[in-house]
Amino acid sequence: MLRRTLHLLTSLLILQFAHVASAADDSISLTFLGTGAPRPSLDRYGPSILVEAGSQRLLVDAGPGMRERLFQAGGFELLTDINLILITHLHFDHTISVPGLWLSGWLFGRKSPMTVYGPEGTSNMMNNFEAAYAWDINYREAVGVHEQGSDLIAYDIEPGVFYEKNGLKITAFNVEHMPIDMNTGDLLGMEGSTLGFRIDYKGRSVVFSGDTRSTASSNIIQHSMDADVLIHEVQMPAPGNSPEAQLANVSLSVHSTPAQVAAIFEQTRPRLGVYSHIIPPELTSDQLLNATDYDGPLLVAEDLMTLTIGDEIVVGIAGGAGTNIFTEADVVDQLQD
């Protein structure tokens, strides 16, 4: 307990000085746009994390409210500067804001296509988004909005390295989130897959568990052994036997309890463990930390929390950057006219 307390005090001290920290050229910066899950919450929006490495920006997942949190963090400058999204799996709470960012970013100045990488079925989903919003796009182009940037390009990816550019390497791996028989543990045979991601940049690294029930054979372990930061989902069982509690607990077969996550952290020992995709969203930091038998550095993410991964891992809060009045922003890319 003393060691845990010291780790938390260290994290709090880092937070106090986060506003004067600047990102180094070899750092990875994260902004937690949403730390919740499918359940609506005014405090924890749906899962989405902004990753910045050098001049490169991308999103991991696109949950409910992502566009608004992105705008809150960086105004029109940030909203129009992202054209790459990684999707861990096709649940609505990880994909529903793809159209919002794709179309908003384009409408307000982005002229590069939106590119999406995800598991089997991603291309089909994105094609359906394009079909669903074809009338919207045609209408806006007819009244004079630029045509460039309205394309939505998608790739179904397999486990392995699928992206390497300017020192940024992204690796996908399968995680255990497909439906199982609660009694036997056998897979129920549903098609598709669910992914986690590891991002490496100039000696820094961060691992995203995706949604998963972590076990002793989880691929997360091998991909996180030398990671700076491991971001892992978590679910605590609902108490009682009400119909609502029973319905809430059906997802325990495909998510990880604090005890299961603690076992992953204990084996991998990242420089910092982070809880996100928190079920239920009203859980407090103290509740989660007290339920996790792990003595390493561990934080519970909040919406708009930032991490800068360098020689030190610096914690901060995003917000207030960028321009929130469109006609005062310089965001329309003229180079691609």
Backbone torsions as a table, in degrees:
resi	resn	phi	psi	omega
1	MET	NA	-39.3	178.7
2	LEU	-61.6	-42.0	-179.2
3	ARG	-63.8	-41.5	177.5
4	ARG	-59.8	-43.8	-179.3
5	THR	-61.1	-42.7	179.0
6	LEU	-63.1	-41.1	178.3
7	HIS	-61.8	-42.8	-178.5
8	LEU	-68.3	-38.4	176.3
9	LEU	-62.8	-40.3	176.7
10	THR	-59.9	-45.0	179.5
11	SER	-61.5	-40.6	-179.7
12	LEU	-66.5	-37.4	176.7
13	LEU	-64.1	-41.4	176.5
14	ILE	-59.6	-41.5	-178.7
15	LEU	-61.1	-38.4	-177.5
16	GLN	-61.1	-30.7	-175.2
17	PHE	-105.9	9.5	-175.5
18	ALA	-62.8	-30.3	-173.8
19	HIS	-70.7	-15.8	178.5
20	VAL	-103.3	-0.4	-178.1
21	ALA	-80.4	147.5	175.5
22	SER	-124.9	144.2	-176.6
23	ALA	-74.9	133.7	175.3
24	ALA	-79.5	165.5	-177.7
25	ASP	-64.0	-24.5	-177.5
26	ASP	-103.0	14.1	-177.3
27	SER	-90.8	159.7	169.2
28	ILE	-112.2	129.0	178.3
29	SER	-111.2	136.3	179.6
30	LEU	-121.4	140.1	170.5
31	THR	-125.9	120.8	-179.1
32	PHE	-83.2	100.0	-178.6
33	LEU	-78.0	-29.0	177.1
34	GLY	-154.4	133.4	-175.1
35	THR	-120.2	9.8	-178.6
36	GLY	-97.4	-152.8	-173.5
37	ALA	-145.0	-150.9	-176.6
38	PRO	-66.3	-28.2	-175.8
39	ARG	-69.6	133.3	177.9
40	PRO	-60.5	142.6	177.5
41	SER	-155.4	138.3	176.5
42	LEU	-83.1	-12.8	-179.9
43	ASP	-101.4	-36.4	-179.2
44	ARG	-119.7	102.9	176.6
45	TYR	-73.9	176.6	-177.1
46	GLY	-64.7	158.9	-171.4
47	PRO	-62.6	125.4	174.6
48	SER	-168.2	135.1	-179.1
49	ILE	-133.5	127.3	174.7
50	LEU	-85.0	131.7	177.8
51	VAL	-116.8	130.0	176.8
52	GLU	-125.9	128.3	179.4
53	ALA	-138.9	108.8	-171.8
54	GLY	62.6	-128.7	178.7
55	SER	-91.4	3.1	-175.0
56	GLN	-94.9	137.1	179.2
57	ARG	-131.2	140.5	175.9
58	LEU	-153.8	165.2	177.3
59	LEU	-115.0	142.0	167.5
60	VAL	-105.5	107.9	-178.6
61	ASP	72.6	160.5	-172.0
62	ALA	-143.6	69.9	-176.3
63	GLY	-79.8	175.1	-179.2
64	PRO	-55.0	133.1	178.5
65	GLY	85.5	-0.3	-177.4
66	MET	-57.6	-44.8	-177.9
67	ARG	-59.5	-42.4	-178.8
68	GLU	-67.9	-41.4	177.0
69	ARG	-65.1	-38.8	178.6
70	LEU	-61.9	-44.3	177.7
71	PHE	-64.2	-39.0	177.8
72	GLN	-63.5	-36.8	-177.7
73	ALA	-76.5	-35.9	-171.6
74	GLY	-147.8	14.8	175.4
75	GLY	61.5	-160.7	-178.5
76	PHE	-64.3	-27.6	179.8
77	GLU	-61.8	-41.6	179.7
78	LEU	-78.7	-39.9	-178.0
79	LEU	-59.3	-34.2	-175.9
80	THR	-97.3	1.4	-173.4
81	ASP	-107.2	6.4	-177.8
82	ILE	-113.1	125.4	179.8
83	ASN	-133.3	20.9	-179.0
84	LEU	-140.0	125.5	179.6
85	ILE	-130.1	133.5	172.2
86	LEU	-104.8	131.9	-178.8
87	ILE	-113.9	125.7	-179.8
88	THR	-75.7	-36.6	177.2
89	HIS	-166.8	175.9	-165.0
90	LEU	-97.7	16.3	172.4
91	HIS	-62.5	149.1	-174.6
92	PHE	-61.1	-32.6	-177.1
93	ASP	-74.6	0.1	175.2
94	HIS	-114.7	-6.1	-172.2
95	THR	-130.3	-15.7	-166.8
96	ILE	-66.4	-21.7	180.0
97	SER	-95.0	4.2	174.5
98	VAL	-57.7	-50.9	179.5
99	PRO	-60.8	-36.5	-179.2
100	GLY	-61.8	-44.1	179.3
101	LEU	-75.1	-43.5	179.2
102	TRP	-54.6	-50.8	-174.8
103	LEU	-80.3	-38.1	178.6
104	SER	-66.4	-44.5	179.6
105	GLY	-60.5	-42.0	177.9
106	TRP	-66.8	-47.6	-176.3
107	LEU	-59.3	-32.5	-175.5
108	PHE	-107.1	21.8	166.8
109	GLY	135.4	-20.0	-178.2
110	ARG	-71.3	133.6	-179.1
111	LYS	-119.3	9.0	173.1
112	SER	-101.7	148.1	179.6
113	PRO	-62.3	155.0	170.9
114	MET	-87.6	127.1	-179.4
115	THR	-112.7	133.3	-177.2
116	VAL	-126.7	129.9	173.5
117	TYR	-112.8	137.8	177.7
118	GLY	-168.2	-176.1	-177.1
119	PRO	-73.4	179.9	177.0
120	GLU	-48.6	131.5	-178.9
121	GLY	101.5	-12.8	-179.0
122	THR	-63.8	-46.5	-179.5
123	SER	-59.8	-41.8	179.5
124	ASN	-63.5	-42.9	178.8
125	MET	-62.4	-45.0	-178.4
126	MET	-66.9	-36.9	175.6
127	ASN	-60.8	-37.9	177.8
128	ASN	-69.2	-36.0	173.9
129	PHE	-61.3	-44.6	178.8
130	GLU	-59.7	-44.0	179.5
131	ALA	-64.4	-40.2	-177.8
132	ALA	-65.0	-33.0	-175.8
133	TYR	-108.3	16.8	179.7
134	ALA	-60.2	-42.5	179.9
135	TRP	-62.6	-42.8	178.6
136	ASP	-58.1	-49.1	-177.7
137	ILE	-64.3	-47.1	-179.2
138	ASN	-60.3	-40.7	178.8
139	TYR	-59.3	-50.3	-174.7
140	ARG	-68.1	-38.0	176.4
141	GLU	-64.6	-34.8	-179.7
142	ALA	-65.1	-30.9	-179.5
143	VAL	-93.4	2.1	170.4
144	GLY	119.5	2.0	174.5
145	VAL	-70.3	139.0	-179.0
146	HIS	-55.4	146.3	179.5
147	GLU	-79.2	-33.5	-177.1
148	GLN	-62.3	136.9	176.9
149	GLY	98.3	-5.7	-178.4
150	SER	-86.8	-3.3	179.7
151	ASP	-79.9	144.2	175.2
152	LEU	-118.9	109.0	-174.7
153	ILE	-106.3	131.3	-175.2
154	ALA	-133.1	148.7	179.3
155	TYR	-133.5	130.3	168.4
156	ASP	-82.8	126.9	-175.1
157	ILE	-116.6	156.8	175.2
158	GLU	-107.1	164.2	176.0
159	PRO	-56.3	142.8	-178.9
160	GLY	127.6	-178.9	177.6
161	VAL	-73.5	123.8	-179.0
162	PHE	-122.9	-3.7	-178.1
163	TYR	-148.7	125.7	174.7
164	GLU	-142.7	118.7	-178.4
165	LYS	-159.9	128.4	174.7
166	ASN	51.4	42.7	177.2
167	GLY	85.1	-4.3	-179.8
168	LEU	-96.7	124.5	179.0
169	LYS	-123.1	131.6	-179.4
170	ILE	-124.0	127.8	-179.0
171	THR	-117.4	134.2	174.8
172	ALA	-102.4	148.4	174.2
173	PHE	-146.8	150.5	179.5
174	ASN	-71.4	141.7	173.2
175	VAL	-125.6	167.9	-169.7
176	GLU	-95.2	79.4	-179.5
177	HIS	-128.9	5.7	176.4
178	MET	-78.5	149.7	-173.8
179	PRO	-61.0	141.1	179.4
180	ILE	-129.2	161.4	170.5
181	ASP	-75.3	121.8	-175.3
182	MET	-62.7	-27.5	-177.4
183	ASN	-84.4	-40.2	-175.5
184	THR	-101.6	-23.1	-174.7
185	GLY	82.0	1.5	-179.0
186	ASP	-75.4	144.8	174.3
187	LEU	-63.6	144.4	-177.2
188	LEU	-87.9	1.4	172.5
189	GLY	86.6	12.7	177.6
190	MET	-70.0	137.5	-179.6
191	GLU	-71.5	155.3	176.7
192	GLY	111.2	-174.5	179.9
193	SER	-154.3	166.0	175.9
194	THR	-129.8	145.0	-168.8
195	LEU	-123.7	151.9	161.0
196	GLY	-111.7	166.8	-179.9
197	PHE	-133.3	145.9	167.9
198	ARG	-119.9	131.3	178.0
199	ILE	-115.6	126.7	177.9
200	ASP	-119.7	137.7	178.7
201	TYR	-151.7	111.3	174.1
202	LYS	49.6	46.5	176.2
203	GLY	87.5	-2.5	175.9
204	ARG	-104.7	154.7	-176.4
205	SER	-152.5	148.4	175.1
206	VAL	-143.0	139.2	-179.5
207	VAL	-117.1	135.2	177.3
208	PHE	-111.4	119.7	-175.6
209	SER	-69.7	-23.2	-165.9
210	GLY	64.4	-173.7	175.0
211	ASP	-79.6	130.8	-173.5
212	THR	-164.0	150.1	164.1
213	ARG	-98.0	100.9	-174.4
214	SER	-74.6	133.7	179.7
215	THR	-128.7	179.7	-179.6
216	ALA	-65.0	-19.0	-179.9
217	SER	-106.0	15.0	-177.3
218	SER	-62.3	137.4	175.2
219	ASN	-64.5	-19.0	178.3
220	ILE	-58.0	-35.1	-175.4
221	ILE	-61.2	-53.6	-176.3
222	GLN	-66.7	-30.1	-179.0
223	HIS	-83.8	-5.4	-175.9
224	SER	-117.2	3.6	-170.8
225	MET	-60.4	-32.2	-179.7
226	ASP	-120.3	23.0	-174.4
227	ALA	-77.3	146.1	173.1
228	ASP	-70.3	-48.5	-177.4
229	VAL	-130.6	133.4	173.3
230	LEU	-118.5	115.9	178.9
231	ILE	-99.6	120.0	-174.1
232	HIS	-127.0	140.3	174.8
233	GLU	-72.9	166.8	180.0
234	VAL	-159.2	146.2	172.9
235	GLN	-137.2	132.1	172.1
236	MET	-103.7	134.7	-177.3
237	PRO	-59.7	142.6	174.5
238	ALA	-75.5	134.4	179.8
239	PRO	-77.2	159.6	174.9
240	GLY	86.6	-175.7	-175.4
241	ASN	-131.2	26.2	178.1
242	SER	-68.9	161.3	175.7
243	PRO	-56.5	-36.1	179.8
244	GLU	-67.6	-42.1	178.5
245	ALA	-64.7	-41.3	178.9
246	GLN	-63.3	-42.4	178.9
247	LEU	-66.3	-41.2	179.4
248	ALA	-61.4	-35.8	-173.2
249	ASN	-83.3	-6.3	177.4
250	VAL	-63.2	-25.8	-177.6
251	SER	-80.4	-2.9	178.1
252	LEU	-63.1	-21.0	179.3
253	SER	-73.2	-14.9	-176.7
254	VAL	-125.7	10.4	176.5
255	HIS	-129.1	174.3	-172.9
256	SER	-112.7	132.3	173.7
257	THR	-78.1	163.2	175.8
258	PRO	-54.5	-36.4	179.0
259	ALA	-64.7	-40.5	179.0
260	GLN	-67.5	-39.7	178.6
261	VAL	-68.1	-39.0	178.1
262	ALA	-57.3	-38.2	178.8
263	ALA	-64.8	-38.0	177.3
264	ILE	-66.9	-47.3	178.6
265	PHE	-60.3	-39.7	-178.3
266	GLU	-63.8	-37.0	-179.5
267	GLN	-77.7	-32.9	-172.5
268	THR	-96.7	-29.9	177.1
269	ARG	49.1	58.5	176.3
270	PRO	-66.1	162.1	174.2
271	ARG	-59.8	-32.5	176.3
272	LEU	-149.2	128.0	170.4
273	GLY	-96.0	143.3	-177.9
274	VAL	-134.9	132.3	170.7
275	TYR	-90.3	131.8	169.4
276	SER	-147.5	-179.3	-171.5
277	HIS	49.4	65.2	-169.0
278	ILE	-94.9	123.6	179.3
279	ILE	-121.4	123.9	-6.1
280	PRO	-77.5	159.0	-173.4
281	PRO	-68.3	-16.4	-179.7
282	GLU	-81.8	-2.7	177.4
283	LEU	-59.6	140.7	178.4
284	THR	-93.4	164.5	176.4
285	SER	-59.4	-44.1	-179.3
286	ASP	-61.7	-42.4	179.7
287	GLN	-60.0	-44.8	-178.1
288	LEU	-70.7	-43.0	-179.4
289	LEU	-65.6	-40.1	179.6
290	ASN	-68.3	-24.1	180.0
291	ALA	-88.7	-2.4	-174.1
292	THR	-111.5	111.8	-178.5
293	ASP	-86.2	77.9	-177.8
294	TYR	-147.2	132.4	-173.2
295	ASP	-100.7	6.9	178.4
296	GLY	-88.8	174.9	178.6
297	PRO	-62.0	127.3	-174.6
298	LEU	-147.5	129.3	177.5
299	LEU	-123.3	153.6	171.4
300	VAL	-105.6	118.2	-176.1
301	ALA	-69.7	149.0	172.3
302	GLU	-123.5	155.9	176.8
303	ASP	-58.1	133.8	-179.9
304	LEU	75.5	5.5	169.5
305	MET	-66.8	143.7	176.2
306	THR	-120.1	150.7	170.8
307	LEU	-129.5	131.6	171.7
308	THR	-111.7	115.4	-173.5
309	ILE	-97.7	103.4	176.8
310	GLY	-137.8	-143.9	174.8
311	ASP	-58.1	-36.5	169.4
312	GLU	-114.1	158.2	173.6
313	ILE	-103.2	111.9	-171.9
314	VAL	-103.3	129.6	-179.5
315	VAL	-102.1	136.7	178.9
316	GLY	-149.9	-167.6	179.9
317	ILE	-132.7	130.8	178.8
318	ALA	-87.6	161.8	175.8
319	GLY	134.8	146.1	175.1
320	GLY	87.6	-5.7	177.8
321	ALA	-88.2	159.9	176.6
322	GLY	80.4	179.7	-176.6
323	THR	-110.2	130.4	-178.4
324	ASN	-106.0	6.9	171.4
325	ILE	-113.6	116.7	-168.6
326	PHE	-58.9	-44.0	-175.7
327	THR	-72.3	-8.2	174.9
328	GLU	-100.8	-1.6	-178.7
329	ALA	-97.0	148.5	176.3
330	ASP	-107.4	77.2	-169.2
331	VAL	-124.2	-8.3	-179.8
332	VAL	-81.0	117.0	-176.5
333	ASP	-75.3	110.2	-178.9
334	GLN	-86.2	-12.8	-172.0
335	LEU	-69.6	-23.7	-174.4
336	GLN	-101.6	11.1	177.9
337	ASP	-64.7	NA	NA
